[in-house]
Amino acid sequence: MPSEIDTSAAPSVRARLAELKLQQPNKRPPPPPPPPPPPTLPPRKGPPPPAPIEKPSLPPRRPTGSVPPLPARTKTAPLPPQLPNRTVPALPARANTAPTSPPRKLPPPFIPPPPTRHTPPLPTRPARSLPTPRSLPPPAARPQPPPIPASTRPPPVPTSTRPSAESVPRAPTGPTCLRHRDFSEADFHASQAHPTHSLAALAHSLTARFPSHTDKARAIFTFLHHTVAYDFAGFRGHRAMGPQDALSVLRTGLSVCQGYAALFLALAEHAGLSAALVSGHGKGFGYSAGQALSWPPSGHAWNAVRIDAGEWWLVDACWGAGYVDEASGYTKRFNAEMFVSPPEEFGRRHFASEQKWNLSGRSWTAYQHPPEELDGGGGPQLFSCWQEKLGFSDRAECVGPRRLDPARRTQTFWAVKSPCKCLPYAGNPEDEYLCFLNVGEEFDKRNWVVMEQCTDGRTWAAETAVPHATSKVTMSYVTEFDGRPGKGLTPAEFWGKVGRVGWAWGTAAEWRAE
């Protein structure tokens, strides 16, 4: 509001003021400009806000009808906390207080019944006089094998056919030759997975599908090759050797010859076969030709089993599963010869402590010092590559020296690939190793004779002069020649470059020209 104007002033002054009032309206002076704002600092980066905590979802509320409503709680002393499955006793009434409602009882919490499980009944065990190790029950995913129907069970073996002191087992008298038999089905079946929680279940799974006793024995023999490994570290004393009973060997998968024979015997008896464990001497690891042996024969174990037509047969599941040497220890390699060899051939490297289990009539003296059976010539010492790499047979009539002219001291040495004449050998020349003989103690080019393939396609032979009565004859094979493998090397290529190019060889067999 403008201040009042003094009207007593001169007219000129009043007129001037009136004029100024008309020219300038009643306005307040503008406010002074605000001071400049202080400089702002950049916002500080603090930690990120915490993530929202998810509250656990509450369990669904029960229907109203299942639980009765709770009575109104009075303003008296609080009730004690409710314990599960317990009835809360009523509190005593206090003096000068209003009466309280009677205590209520909560129903017990709902506990779902445990799921019902079907436990198969355990099979009854036959009564035994001595305690035996208990086997673990089979897992739930692997039920017990079904019982064998009575119509398919093998007939019981008469007591008179079981081995005893009175009944002496005899070798086959007919033209039995298991090398002609096709064991592909039995071998394939033995390589599959089988229950191992008990010996009876394992024997049933291995042999029940085969009506032949020979196929049953073969399935057990092949199964040991796939399942058990030779405990070479335990044999050499590098660690404690485990038990050698059948059940322990099945569980550990490690054994020596005694355990192989024990497991084969147990499975054969559970399969209804007549079998026996045979102990004696074997010309295996650590043996050298001409070595003096002491009586009684010991150090090895194998089996005798009764196959088709009531014939007794000798099998060595340990040597059939693989071989051992000092350099590589144990090597798993299936050797079918330890199942198909007839007793007279099996006895060349095995001699039982009980004569009845030799089945061939071979004497202890003949076993230690083999006679010159094939027109003069002792048994050769064959190394592991003889069959594994070269494919030669170790049968007595398939390898050895034959004396042609005693006056000239010449001998023919031969080796046969196919074990039987009725099984022709269909080999590829590109896959054959070149073999040669070295006569004498000194390994020299002048003592070499290359072995050549005969017209039958299955025999390799060489004729050479033997200067001394006890000369050493070594059969070797070329493993590498002039930077390439020794397979497919011809005699012309060998003689044309030997001594001028690098090459390597291995020893396959050794004789003494007696």
C-alpha positions as CSV (number, residue, x, y, z in Angstrom):
1,M,0.0,0.0,0.0
2,P,1.3,3.5,-0.9
3,S,1.9,5.8,1.9
4,E,-0.6,8.7,2.4
5,I,0.2,11.9,0.5
6,D,0.5,15.2,2.3
7,T,-2.2,17.3,0.8
8,S,-0.9,20.4,2.4
9,A,2.0,20.5,0.0
10,A,2.0,22.8,-3.0
11,P,-0.3,22.1,-5.9
12,S,2.7,21.5,-8.1
13,V,4.0,18.8,-5.9
14,R,0.6,17.1,-5.7
15,A,0.2,17.3,-9.4
16,R,3.7,15.8,-9.9
17,L,3.0,13.0,-7.5
18,A,-0.3,12.3,-9.3
19,E,1.5,12.2,-12.6
20,L,4.1,9.8,-11.3
21,K,1.3,7.6,-9.8
22,L,-0.3,7.3,-13.2
23,Q,2.9,6.5,-15.0
24,Q,4.3,3.9,-12.6
25,P,1.8,1.2,-11.3
26,N,2.0,-0.1,-7.8
27,K,4.7,-2.7,-8.1
28,R,7.1,-4.2,-5.7
29,P,10.7,-4.1,-6.5
30,P,12.0,-7.5,-7.8
31,P,13.7,-9.7,-5.2
32,P,17.5,-9.9,-5.4
33,P,18.8,-12.9,-7.5
34,P,19.4,-16.0,-5.4
35,P,23.0,-16.9,-4.6
36,P,24.5,-19.6,-6.9
37,P,24.1,-23.1,-5.7
38,P,27.1,-24.8,-4.2
39,P,28.9,-27.3,-6.5
40,T,27.4,-30.8,-6.2
41,L,29.6,-33.9,-5.7
42,P,29.1,-37.0,-7.8
43,P,26.9,-39.5,-6.1
44,R,28.8,-42.2,-4.1
45,K,28.5,-45.8,-5.2
46,G,27.3,-47.8,-2.3
47,P,26.8,-51.5,-2.1
48,P,23.9,-52.8,-4.2
49,P,20.7,-53.1,-2.3
50,P,20.2,-56.5,-0.8
51,A,18.1,-59.0,-2.7
52,P,14.7,-59.4,-1.3
53,I,14.5,-62.4,0.9
54,E,12.0,-64.9,-0.3
55,K,9.9,-66.0,2.6
56,P,9.2,-69.7,2.6
57,S,5.7,-70.5,1.6
58,L,3.5,-71.6,4.4
59,P,2.0,-75.1,4.2
60,P,-1.5,-75.1,3.0
61,R,-4.1,-74.6,5.7
62,R,-6.2,-77.6,6.6
63,P,-9.8,-77.5,5.8
64,T,-12.0,-75.8,8.4
65,G,-14.0,-79.0,9.1
66,S,-10.9,-81.1,10.0
67,V,-9.8,-79.1,13.0
68,P,-12.3,-77.6,15.5
69,P,-12.1,-73.8,16.1
70,L,-10.0,-72.8,19.1
71,P,-11.9,-71.1,22.0
72,A,-11.3,-67.5,22.8
73,R,-8.3,-67.1,24.9
74,T,-8.8,-65.3,28.2
75,K,-6.6,-62.5,29.5
76,T,-5.3,-64.7,32.2
77,A,-1.8,-66.1,32.6
78,P,-0.5,-67.4,29.2
79,L,-0.7,-71.1,28.5
80,P,2.6,-73.0,28.3
81,P,3.8,-73.9,24.8
82,Q,2.1,-77.0,23.3
83,L,4.4,-80.0,22.9
84,P,3.7,-82.5,20.0
85,N,1.8,-85.6,20.9
86,R,1.4,-84.5,24.5
87,T,-1.6,-83.3,26.5
88,V,-1.1,-80.0,28.2
89,P,-2.3,-80.2,31.9
90,A,-4.7,-77.6,33.1
91,L,-3.2,-74.7,35.2
92,P,-4.5,-74.3,38.7
93,A,-6.9,-71.5,39.2
94,R,-5.4,-68.4,40.8
95,A,-7.1,-66.5,43.6
96,N,-9.1,-63.4,42.8
97,T,-9.1,-64.2,39.0
98,A,-11.9,-65.0,36.6
99,P,-12.5,-68.6,35.9
100,T,-10.6,-69.9,32.9
101,S,-11.8,-72.2,30.2
102,P,-10.9,-75.9,30.5
103,P,-7.7,-76.9,28.8
104,R,-8.1,-78.2,25.3
105,K,-6.4,-81.2,23.7
106,L,-4.8,-80.9,20.2
107,P,-5.2,-83.9,18.0
108,P,-1.9,-85.8,17.2
109,P,-0.1,-84.6,14.1
110,F,-0.8,-86.5,10.9
111,I,2.0,-88.9,10.1
112,P,1.8,-90.6,6.7
113,P,2.2,-94.4,6.9
114,P,5.5,-95.7,5.7
115,P,5.6,-97.0,2.1
116,T,5.1,-100.7,1.9
117,R,8.0,-102.5,0.3
118,H,7.9,-106.0,-1.1
119,T,10.9,-107.9,0.3
120,P,11.4,-111.2,-1.6
121,P,11.7,-114.2,0.6
122,L,15.3,-115.3,1.1
123,P,16.1,-118.8,-0.2
124,T,16.5,-121.5,2.4
125,R,20.1,-122.6,2.8
126,P,21.0,-126.3,3.2
127,A,22.2,-127.3,6.6
128,R,26.0,-127.5,6.8
129,S,28.1,-129.1,9.5
130,L,30.8,-126.4,9.3
131,P,30.2,-122.6,9.2
132,T,30.8,-121.0,5.8
133,P,31.2,-117.4,4.9
134,R,27.9,-115.6,4.5
135,S,27.2,-114.1,1.1
136,L,25.6,-110.7,0.8
137,P,22.0,-110.7,-0.3
138,P,21.4,-109.6,-3.9
139,P,20.4,-106.0,-4.4
140,A,16.8,-105.0,-5.0
141,A,17.4,-104.3,-8.7
142,R,18.8,-107.8,-9.3
143,P,16.4,-110.4,-8.0
144,Q,17.2,-114.0,-7.3
145,P,17.4,-116.2,-10.4
146,P,14.4,-118.3,-11.0
147,P,14.6,-121.9,-9.8
148,I,15.5,-124.4,-12.4
149,P,12.5,-126.5,-13.5
150,A,12.8,-130.1,-12.6
151,S,12.3,-131.1,-16.2
152,T,15.4,-129.1,-17.3
153,R,17.7,-129.9,-14.5
154,P,20.6,-132.2,-15.3
155,P,20.2,-135.7,-14.0
156,P,22.2,-136.4,-10.8
157,V,25.6,-137.9,-11.4
158,P,25.8,-141.4,-10.0
159,T,28.1,-141.9,-7.1
160,S,30.0,-144.6,-9.0
161,T,31.1,-142.0,-11.6
162,R,32.6,-139.6,-9.1
163,P,36.4,-139.7,-8.6
164,S,37.4,-141.9,-5.8
165,A,40.3,-144.2,-4.8
166,E,38.5,-147.2,-6.2
167,S,37.4,-145.8,-9.6
168,V,40.4,-144.7,-11.7
169,P,39.4,-142.2,-14.4
170,R,40.5,-143.0,-17.9
171,A,41.4,-141.0,-20.9
172,P,39.0,-140.8,-23.9
173,T,39.2,-143.9,-26.1
174,G,37.3,-142.6,-29.1
175,P,38.3,-140.0,-31.7
176,T,37.5,-137.1,-29.4
177,C,39.0,-133.8,-30.7
178,L,37.5,-130.6,-29.2
179,R,39.4,-128.5,-31.7
180,H,36.7,-129.4,-34.2
181,R,33.9,-128.2,-31.9
182,D,32.3,-124.8,-32.3
183,F,32.5,-123.0,-28.9
184,S,31.5,-119.6,-30.2
185,E,28.1,-119.6,-28.4
186,A,29.5,-120.8,-25.1
187,D,32.4,-118.3,-25.3
188,F,30.1,-115.4,-26.1
189,H,27.6,-116.3,-23.4
190,A,30.5,-116.5,-20.8
191,S,31.7,-113.0,-21.8
192,Q,28.3,-111.4,-20.8
193,A,27.4,-110.1,-17.3
194,H,26.3,-112.7,-14.8
195,P,25.2,-112.5,-11.2
196,T,28.1,-113.0,-8.8
197,H,26.4,-112.8,-5.4
198,S,26.5,-116.5,-5.0
199,L,28.2,-119.5,-6.6
200,A,25.0,-121.3,-7.3
201,A,23.4,-118.3,-9.1
202,L,26.5,-117.8,-11.2
203,A,26.7,-121.5,-12.2
204,H,23.0,-121.5,-13.1
205,S,23.4,-118.3,-15.3
206,L,26.5,-119.7,-17.0
207,T,25.5,-123.3,-17.8
208,A,21.7,-123.7,-17.6
209,R,21.2,-122.9,-21.3
210,F,23.6,-125.6,-22.5
211,P,22.5,-129.3,-22.4
212,S,26.0,-130.5,-23.2
213,H,28.5,-131.1,-20.3
214,T,31.3,-130.1,-22.6
215,D,29.7,-126.7,-23.3
216,K,29.0,-126.2,-19.6
217,A,32.7,-126.8,-18.8
218,R,33.8,-124.5,-21.6
219,A,31.5,-121.6,-20.4
220,I,33.1,-121.9,-16.9
221,F,36.6,-122.0,-18.4
222,T,36.0,-118.9,-20.6
223,F,34.3,-117.0,-17.7
224,L,37.4,-117.3,-15.6
225,H,39.4,-115.7,-18.4
226,H,37.1,-112.6,-18.4
227,T,36.7,-112.3,-14.6
228,V,39.9,-113.4,-12.7
229,A,43.4,-111.9,-13.1
230,Y,46.6,-113.6,-12.0
231,D,47.9,-112.0,-8.8
232,F,51.5,-111.6,-10.0
233,A,52.4,-109.1,-7.3
234,G,51.2,-111.5,-4.6
235,F,53.0,-114.4,-6.3
236,R,56.3,-112.4,-6.2
237,G,55.8,-111.4,-2.6
238,H,55.3,-107.7,-3.3
239,R,52.0,-107.8,-1.3
240,A,50.1,-110.2,0.8
241,M,48.2,-112.8,-1.2
242,G,44.5,-113.1,-0.6
243,P,42.5,-116.3,0.2
244,Q,42.3,-118.8,-2.6
245,D,38.9,-120.3,-1.9
246,A,36.3,-120.1,-4.6
247,L,34.1,-117.4,-3.0
248,S,37.1,-115.1,-2.2
249,V,38.4,-115.4,-5.7
250,L,35.0,-114.5,-7.1
251,R,34.8,-111.4,-5.0
252,T,38.3,-110.1,-5.4
253,G,39.0,-111.1,-9.0
254,L,42.6,-111.9,-8.1
255,S,44.1,-115.4,-7.8
256,V,46.9,-117.7,-8.5
257,C,46.6,-121.2,-10.0
258,Q,45.1,-122.7,-6.8
259,G,42.3,-120.1,-6.8
260,Y,41.5,-120.6,-10.5
261,A,41.2,-124.4,-9.9
262,A,39.1,-123.9,-6.8
263,L,36.6,-121.6,-8.5
264,F,36.3,-123.9,-11.5
265,L,35.6,-126.9,-9.3
266,A,32.9,-125.0,-7.3
267,L,31.1,-123.8,-10.4
268,A,31.3,-127.2,-12.1
269,E,29.8,-129.0,-9.1
270,H,27.0,-126.4,-8.8
271,A,26.3,-127.0,-12.5
272,G,26.0,-130.8,-12.0
273,L,29.3,-131.8,-13.4
274,S,31.8,-134.3,-12.0
275,A,35.1,-132.5,-11.5
276,A,38.2,-132.6,-9.3
277,L,41.1,-130.3,-8.3
278,V,44.4,-131.7,-9.4
279,S,47.8,-130.6,-8.0
280,G,51.2,-131.3,-9.4
281,H,54.0,-129.7,-11.4
282,G,53.7,-127.5,-14.5
283,K,56.4,-126.4,-16.9
284,G,55.4,-122.8,-16.8
285,F,56.9,-119.5,-15.5
286,G,60.4,-120.0,-14.1
287,Y,61.0,-123.4,-15.7
288,S,63.9,-124.1,-18.2
289,A,64.4,-127.1,-20.3
290,G,66.4,-129.9,-18.7
291,Q,65.9,-128.5,-15.2
292,A,66.1,-131.1,-12.4
293,L,62.8,-131.6,-10.6
294,S,62.2,-133.1,-7.1
295,W,59.6,-135.5,-6.0
296,P,56.7,-135.1,-5.3
297,P,55.6,-132.9,-8.1
298,S,54.1,-129.6,-6.8
299,G,53.8,-125.9,-7.5
300,H,50.8,-125.9,-9.8
301,A,47.1,-126.7,-9.8
302,W,44.5,-127.5,-12.5
303,N,41.2,-129.5,-13.0
304,A,39.8,-132.7,-14.3
305,V,36.2,-132.6,-15.5
306,R,33.8,-135.2,-16.9
307,I,32.5,-134.1,-20.3
308,D,30.1,-135.7,-22.8
309,A,30.0,-139.5,-23.2
310,G,31.5,-139.9,-19.7
311,E,35.0,-138.9,-20.9
312,W,37.4,-137.3,-18.4
313,W,39.3,-134.2,-19.6
314,L,42.1,-132.1,-18.2
315,V,41.8,-128.3,-18.3
316,D,44.0,-125.5,-16.9
317,A,41.9,-122.3,-16.4
318,C,44.9,-120.4,-15.0
319,W,47.1,-120.9,-18.1
320,G,44.0,-120.5,-20.3
321,A,43.4,-117.0,-18.9
322,G,46.8,-115.4,-19.7
323,Y,50.5,-115.6,-19.1
324,V,53.2,-113.9,-16.9
325,D,56.8,-112.7,-17.4
326,E,59.2,-110.6,-15.5
327,A,59.1,-107.6,-17.8
328,S,55.3,-107.0,-18.1
329,G,53.9,-109.1,-15.2
330,Y,50.5,-110.6,-16.1
331,T,49.1,-110.4,-19.6
332,K,45.5,-111.4,-20.2
333,R,45.3,-113.6,-23.3
334,F,42.8,-116.4,-23.9
335,N,44.5,-119.7,-24.6
336,A,42.0,-122.3,-25.9
337,E,44.7,-125.0,-26.0
338,M,44.4,-125.4,-22.2
339,F,40.9,-126.6,-22.8
340,V,41.0,-128.6,-26.0
341,S,44.4,-130.4,-25.6
342,P,43.9,-134.2,-25.1
343,P,45.5,-135.8,-22.1
344,E,48.7,-137.0,-23.9
345,E,49.4,-133.5,-25.1
346,F,48.3,-131.9,-21.9
347,G,50.8,-134.1,-20.0
348,R,53.8,-132.6,-21.9
349,R,53.6,-129.6,-19.5
350,H,51.6,-131.0,-16.5
351,F,52.3,-133.9,-14.2
352,A,49.9,-134.7,-11.4
353,S,51.0,-135.8,-7.9
354,E,48.3,-138.6,-8.2
355,Q,49.1,-140.8,-11.1
356,K,45.5,-141.5,-11.9
357,W,45.0,-137.9,-12.9
358,N,47.7,-137.9,-15.6
359,L,45.3,-139.9,-17.8
360,S,48.1,-140.6,-20.3
361,G,50.4,-143.2,-18.6
362,R,53.4,-140.9,-18.8
363,S,56.0,-141.6,-16.2
364,W,57.8,-139.1,-14.0
365,T,61.1,-139.8,-15.7
366,A,59.6,-139.3,-19.2
367,Y,58.1,-136.0,-18.0
368,Q,61.5,-134.7,-16.8
369,H,63.5,-135.9,-19.8
370,P,61.2,-136.3,-22.8
371,P,62.3,-139.1,-25.1
372,E,63.1,-138.7,-28.7
373,E,59.5,-139.4,-29.8
374,L,59.5,-138.2,-33.4
375,D,62.5,-139.9,-35.0
376,G,64.8,-138.1,-32.6
377,G,64.2,-134.7,-31.1
378,G,63.6,-133.5,-27.6
379,G,60.7,-131.2,-26.6
380,P,61.5,-127.6,-27.5
381,Q,61.1,-124.7,-25.2
382,L,58.4,-122.4,-26.6
383,F,58.1,-118.7,-25.7
384,S,54.9,-116.7,-25.3
385,C,55.2,-115.2,-28.9
386,W,55.0,-118.7,-30.4
387,Q,51.2,-118.7,-30.4
388,E,50.4,-115.1,-29.6
389,K,52.3,-113.5,-32.6
390,L,53.3,-116.3,-34.9
391,G,50.2,-118.5,-34.5
392,F,52.1,-121.8,-34.3
393,S,50.7,-124.8,-32.5
394,D,52.5,-126.2,-29.5
395,R,51.2,-129.8,-30.0
396,A,53.9,-132.4,-29.9
397,E,53.4,-133.5,-33.5
398,C,53.3,-129.9,-34.8
399,V,56.7,-128.6,-33.7
400,G,60.2,-130.0,-33.3
401,P,63.3,-131.3,-35.1
402,R,63.5,-134.5,-37.2
403,R,66.8,-136.2,-37.8
404,L,67.3,-137.2,-41.5
405,D,70.9,-138.3,-41.8
406,P,72.9,-139.1,-38.6
407,A,76.1,-139.4,-40.5
408,R,75.9,-135.8,-41.9
409,R,74.3,-134.5,-38.7
410,T,71.5,-132.8,-40.6
411,Q,68.1,-132.1,-39.2
412,T,64.9,-130.7,-40.4
413,F,63.1,-128.3,-38.1
414,W,59.4,-127.6,-38.7
415,A,56.5,-125.7,-37.1
416,V,52.8,-126.0,-38.0
417,K,50.2,-123.2,-37.9
418,S,46.9,-125.2,-38.0
419,P,46.7,-127.7,-35.2
420,C,44.7,-130.2,-37.2
421,K,44.9,-131.3,-40.8
422,C,41.2,-131.1,-41.1
423,L,41.3,-127.4,-40.3
424,P,43.0,-125.8,-43.3
425,Y,45.2,-122.8,-42.7
426,A,44.1,-119.8,-44.8
427,G,46.8,-117.3,-43.9
428,N,47.8,-114.1,-45.8
429,P,51.5,-114.0,-46.9
430,E,51.5,-110.3,-46.1
431,D,50.7,-111.0,-42.5
432,E,53.4,-113.7,-42.0
433,Y,56.6,-113.1,-40.2
434,L,59.9,-114.4,-41.7
435,C,61.4,-117.0,-39.4
436,F,64.9,-118.3,-39.4
437,L,67.1,-120.7,-37.5
438,N,70.4,-120.0,-35.8
439,V,72.6,-123.1,-35.1
440,G,75.2,-122.8,-32.4
441,E,75.8,-120.6,-29.4
442,E,77.0,-117.6,-31.5
443,F,74.4,-115.5,-33.2
444,D,76.0,-115.1,-36.6
445,K,74.9,-114.7,-40.2
446,R,76.8,-117.8,-41.2
447,N,74.6,-119.9,-38.8
448,W,71.3,-118.7,-40.2
449,V,68.8,-120.8,-42.2
450,V,65.5,-119.2,-43.3
451,M,62.4,-121.3,-42.8
452,E,60.1,-121.5,-45.9
453,Q,56.5,-122.5,-46.3
454,C,55.8,-126.0,-47.4
455,T,53.3,-127.1,-50.1
456,D,50.5,-127.8,-47.7
457,G,50.4,-124.1,-46.8
458,R,50.4,-124.8,-43.1
459,T,54.0,-125.9,-42.3
460,W,57.2,-123.9,-42.1
461,A,60.4,-126.0,-42.3
462,A,64.2,-125.7,-42.8
463,E,67.0,-128.3,-43.1
464,T,70.3,-127.5,-41.5
465,A,73.5,-129.1,-40.5
466,V,74.2,-129.7,-36.8
467,P,77.9,-129.7,-36.1
468,H,77.8,-131.0,-32.5
469,A,75.7,-133.5,-30.6
470,T,74.4,-130.9,-28.2
471,S,74.2,-127.9,-30.5
472,K,71.8,-125.2,-29.6
473,V,69.2,-124.4,-32.2
474,T,67.2,-121.1,-31.9
475,M,64.2,-120.2,-34.0
476,S,63.7,-116.4,-34.4
477,Y,61.5,-114.1,-36.3
478,V,62.1,-110.7,-37.9
479,T,60.0,-108.0,-36.1
480,E,61.4,-104.9,-38.0
481,F,63.4,-104.6,-41.2
482,D,64.7,-101.5,-42.9
483,G,62.3,-99.2,-41.1
484,R,59.1,-101.3,-41.6
485,P,57.4,-104.1,-39.8
486,G,58.8,-107.6,-40.4
487,K,55.5,-109.0,-41.7
488,G,55.5,-109.9,-45.4
489,L,59.3,-110.0,-45.7
490,T,60.5,-112.5,-48.4
491,P,63.7,-114.5,-48.1
492,A,65.2,-112.7,-51.1
493,E,64.6,-109.3,-49.5
494,F,66.1,-110.6,-46.3
495,W,69.3,-111.9,-47.7
496,G,69.7,-108.9,-50.1
497,K,69.7,-106.3,-47.3
498,V,70.6,-108.0,-44.1
499,G,73.8,-106.6,-42.6
500,R,73.4,-103.3,-44.5
501,V,70.1,-102.0,-43.0
502,G,68.8,-101.8,-39.5
503,W,66.5,-104.6,-38.3
504,A,65.3,-106.4,-35.1
505,W,64.3,-109.9,-34.2
506,G,62.7,-111.9,-31.4
507,T,63.2,-115.5,-30.2
508,A,60.3,-117.9,-30.5
509,A,61.7,-121.3,-29.6
510,E,64.8,-123.1,-28.6
511,W,66.1,-126.7,-29.0
512,R,69.0,-128.9,-28.1
513,A,69.9,-131.1,-31.0
514,E,70.5,-134.3,-28.9
